[in-house]
Each structure stands twice: as structure tokens, then as C-alpha cells.
């Protein structure tokens, strides 16, 4: 079980990193701003700032979790809380996707993708919760 848990952990963190790096470029590759050609500069910059902060934070959290994974699996309470937040982020992404569906054929793909990422993140979380205090 420990092997599956750690593999799932690495997959979740690597996917988080990939999504983060991809998001640095997606506004330009998907031409986000072509949908709002008359938007004031403040709106464009706000979208840029939010996207940059999201990408930077997700990349940082994912990479930091990989760096501290030994201490996390050794039982650090603070790192379990940090990892629980990472898992909660992906759960919230699924909930948002269901409440405010994506207005295109990508909706199903997005729900499936975010659900798979959440499952990869959840497996280690369950392991960490079950093994709290056993170290």
C-alpha cells in the first residue's frame, strides 16, 4: 500500500506542476483575450495577474510537496495539513466545474481530468490520515 500511495502522491504532484506550467502559457495559446476585445486594460491585467498567481502557487505547492515528501510520510502534522489543503484545492476544482459548467464540449473532459487528479491526491491523504500517530 505504501508503494501505491507514494506513486499516487508523485503523480498528483507532477500533474499539479504540469497544469501550473501549462497555465503560464494558456492565455496566449488559447487567445483568451480575443473573446473580450474591447475590455479595458485593467480587466486584461487582472486576468493576467490572477492566472500568474494561480500558476506560480500551484507549481510551488506541487514542487514543495515533492521536496518534503519524506517528512510528510514520516508523520509531520504540519505537512499533512499542507497536503490536505492541496487535496482540497483539487476537490474544490471539481465542485466549481459542476456548479459553473464549462460552456463547451470540454466540460466532460475537465470533470474527468480534475476527478482523476483528485483521486491521485486523495489516495495519499487517506493513507496519511489512517497512519496518523503510528510512526
TASUL-V502514 format. One record per helix or strand of 3 or more residues. SS is the DSSP state (2 for helix, 1 for strand). FROM is the first residue (numbers start at 0). LEN is the number of residues. Records with the same first field share a line. If there is no record, write none. Layout:
# TASUL-V502514
SS->FROM-LEN  FROM-LEN
This chain:
# TASUL-V502514
2->1-28  31-5  40-27  68-5  76-23  105-25
